[in-house]
Amino acid sequence: MWRRVLVRLPNLRLQKPTVRWKPLAIGLGSALAFTLVFCLAPVKWVSYTADERYQTTETYYVSEPYTWDEPFVDTEPYTEIETYYEMERCEEAVPIDYLVTGDEGYNYFGGGGFYVRVYIKNTDVIGGDFTVLFALTLHGGSKTTKSKSKYIEAGREEKLTLSYHGATLSSFTYSVTPPTKTATVYREVGKTREVVKYRPVVKYREVTEYRYVPEERTVWKTRLVTGWKRVPMLEYLRSYRL
C-alpha cells in the first residue's frame, strides 16, 4: 500500500537572477566585428583579368592612281626620193651587120712601096659605104694614117685595098667604120619619184595605273590585362578557392 510521507523543506527565499551585460556585449561586438571583417573588409590580395581599351596606330593600304610615260613602237610615214628604171623605146642610128673575113699587107718587090688590104662581108639586108682607117708603121719608125672607103651591097663581100709608094711597111692596124641604119631600140632610163615609206619609231603615252600606298590611323582596341585587388575573405573562399 502506498503511504504518504510528508517532508518538511527548509525555508528558502527565491532570489532574482543577476545578468552580466558588459561581457556579453563585448563578446557579441567582437563576433559582429569579426563577421563584418570576414564578409566585407578587403583583406586578401587576388589576381583578376579584365578587358582594357587602348589607342594604337594602325597601318592600312589605299589604292592610289598615278601616271607615267609608257614607251611603245609605232610606224611613221616618211617620203623618200627613189630612183627607178624604165625601158624606153627610141629610134637611133646603129651600125649595120658585117664581118671582117681577113686582112693582109705586102711590100712591093724592090722596096718601092706596099699595099694593105681588108676583106669585109656585109651580112645585113641593106648596103652602104664602109670605111677602113689604116694606121701604118713604116720602116725607120715613122707612122702615118690612111683611109679607104667602098660601097658594099647587102650580102656581098668586098676587099678594101690601100696602096702606098715611097716607103716600105713595117706593121699596120686598122679600124672599120660601117654604115648606119635607123633602128628601134630599148634602153634603160633612170628616173626618180617620191614614195611614201614607213619606219618604226619609239613614242610615249601617258598611262594611268594604280598602286597601294600605306597610311596610318588611330584606332581603339581592347586587350586582356591582369590586375590585383583586395577582396573579403568570404568572397575569396567562395570565388577564388574553387
C-alpha positions in Angstrom: 0.0 0.0 0.0 1.0 3.4 -0.6 1.9 5.5 2.3 2.0 9.3 2.3 5.1 10.8 3.7 5.3 14.4 4.4 8.8 16.1 4.2 9.4 19.5 5.5 11.6 21.6 3.4 13.7 24.4 4.8 12.6 27.9 4.4 14.2 29.1 1.2 13.8 32.5 -0.3 13.7 32.9 -4.1 16.2 35.5 -5.4 16.1 37.3 -8.7 18.9 36.2 -11.2 21.6 38.8 -12.0 22.7 39.1 -15.7 26.2 40.4 -16.6 25.6 42.6 -19.7 29.1 44.0 -20.3 30.9 40.8 -21.0 28.1 39.7 -23.2 28.1 43.0 -25.2 31.8 42.7 -25.7 31.5 39.2 -26.9 28.7 40.0 -29.3 30.5 43.1 -30.6 33.6 41.1 -31.2 31.7 38.4 -33.0 29.9 41.1 -35.1 33.2 42.8 -35.9 34.8 39.6 -36.9 31.8 38.8 -39.1 31.9 42.2 -40.8 35.6 41.9 -41.4 35.3 38.4 -42.7 32.4 39.3 -45.0 33.1 42.9 -46.0 36.6 44.1 -45.4 39.0 43.6 -48.3 41.9 41.9 -46.7 43.0 39.2 -49.3 45.0 40.1 -52.5 43.8 38.2 -55.6 44.6 38.5 -59.3 41.9 39.2 -61.9 41.7 39.7 -65.7 39.7 42.4 -67.5 39.3 44.0 -70.9 41.2 47.2 -71.2 40.7 49.8 -74.0 43.7 51.4 -75.5 44.6 53.6 -78.5 47.1 52.4 -81.1 48.3 53.4 -84.6 47.1 51.0 -87.4 48.6 50.8 -90.9 46.2 50.2 -93.8 46.5 50.4 -97.6 44.6 52.5 -100.1 44.5 52.4 -103.9 46.1 55.5 -105.4 46.3 56.4 -109.1 49.5 57.6 -110.7 50.6 58.4 -114.2 53.8 57.6 -116.1 55.1 57.7 -119.7 55.0 54.3 -121.3 57.2 53.7 -124.4 55.7 52.0 -127.4 56.7 51.3 -131.0 54.6 52.9 -133.8 55.0 53.2 -137.5 55.6 56.6 -139.0 55.2 57.6 -142.7 58.0 59.5 -144.4 58.8 60.4 -148.0 61.9 59.4 -150.0 63.2 60.1 -153.5 63.6 56.8 -155.1 65.5 56.0 -158.3 63.9 53.5 -160.7 64.5 52.4 -164.2 62.2 52.1 -167.2 62.8 50.6 -170.7 62.3 53.5 -173.1 61.7 53.0 -176.9 63.7 55.2 -179.2 65.0 55.5 -182.7 68.7 55.7 -183.2 71.4 55.0 -185.8 73.1 51.7 -185.3 75.9 50.0 -187.4 74.8 47.5 -190.0 75.8 44.0 -189.5 79.1 42.9 -191.1 82.1 40.6 -190.7 85.8 41.1 -191.3 86.8 37.9 -193.1 90.5 38.7 -193.5 93.4 41.2 -193.9 96.9 41.3 -195.4 99.8 43.6 -196.2 102.7 43.2 -198.6 105.8 45.3 -199.7 106.3 45.6 -203.4 109.3 43.9 -204.9 112.3 46.2 -204.9 111.0 48.2 -201.9 109.3 50.9 -203.8 106.0 50.7 -201.9 103.4 48.3 -200.3 99.7 47.7 -200.1 97.4 46.7 -197.3 94.0 45.0 -197.7 90.9 44.2 -195.6 88.1 41.8 -196.6 84.6 42.8 -195.4 81.3 40.9 -195.8 78.1 42.8 -195.5 75.7 40.5 -193.6 72.9 43.0 -193.3 69.8 43.5 -195.5 70.9 46.9 -196.7 74.1 48.2 -198.4 76.3 51.1 -197.5 79.7 52.7 -197.6 82.4 51.0 -195.4 85.5 53.0 -194.4 88.7 51.4 -193.2 91.2 53.6 -191.3 94.7 52.2 -191.6 97.4 53.1 -189.0 100.7 52.4 -190.8 104.1 52.0 -189.2 106.9 52.4 -191.8 110.5 51.1 -191.8 112.5 53.6 -189.9 109.8 54.1 -187.3 107.7 56.8 -188.9 103.9 56.5 -188.7 101.0 57.6 -190.8 97.3 57.0 -191.2 95.4 56.4 -194.4 91.7 55.6 -195.1 89.9 53.7 -197.8 86.1 53.6 -198.4 83.9 51.3 -200.6 80.2 50.6 -201.1 79.3 47.0 -200.3 75.9 45.7 -201.2 73.8 43.6 -198.8 75.1 40.0 -198.7 78.3 40.8 -200.7 81.9 40.5 -199.7 84.5 43.1 -200.9 88.1 43.9 -200.4 89.3 47.4 -199.5 92.9 47.8 -200.7 95.2 50.8 -199.9 98.5 51.2 -201.9 101.4 53.3 -200.6 104.5 54.3 -202.6 107.9 55.6 -201.5 108.4 53.5 -198.3 108.2 50.0 -197.0 105.7 48.7 -194.4 106.8 47.5 -191.0 103.3 46.9 -189.5 99.8 48.1 -189.5 96.5 48.2 -187.6 93.0 49.3 -188.8 89.5 50.1 -187.7 86.3 49.7 -189.7 83.5 52.2 -189.7 80.4 50.6 -191.2 77.4 52.5 -192.5 74.4 53.0 -190.1 70.8 52.3 -190.2 67.8 53.6 -188.2 66.6 51.0 -185.7 64.1 50.9 -182.8 65.9 50.1 -179.6 65.1 50.0 -176.0 67.3 51.4 -173.4 67.1 51.6 -169.6 66.4 55.2 -168.5 66.8 56.2 -164.8 64.0 58.3 -163.3 63.1 59.5 -159.8 59.9 59.5 -157.9 58.7 60.4 -154.4 57.5 57.4 -152.5 55.9 57.0 -149.1 57.6 54.5 -146.8 57.1 53.6 -143.1 59.6 53.2 -140.3 59.3 52.2 -136.7 59.6 54.9 -134.1 59.5 54.9 -130.3 56.8 57.1 -128.9 55.5 57.7 -125.4 52.0 57.9 -124.0 50.6 58.8 -120.6 49.3 55.7 -118.7 47.3 55.8 -115.5 47.8 52.9 -113.2 47.0 52.2 -109.5 49.2 51.2 -106.6 48.6 50.5 -102.9 50.2 53.0 -100.5 50.3 52.7 -96.7 48.5 55.1 -94.5 48.1 55.3 -90.7 45.1 55.9 -88.5 44.4 55.9 -84.7 42.0 53.1 -83.6 40.6 51.9 -80.3 41.3 48.3 -79.3 40.8 46.1 -76.3 43.2 43.8 -74.6 43.1 41.4 -71.7 45.1 42.6 -68.7 45.9 41.1 -65.3 45.4 43.2 -62.1 45.4 42.8 -58.4 42.8 43.7 -55.9 41.8 43.0 -52.3 38.6 41.0 -51.6 36.9 40.0 -48.3 37.8 36.5 -47.1 34.3 35.3 -47.6 34.5 36.3 -51.3 37.9 34.8 -51.6 36.8 31.5 -50.2 33.7 31.4 -52.3 35.1 32.6 -55.6 38.9 32.0 -55.7 39.4 28.7 -53.9 37.5 26.7 -56.4 
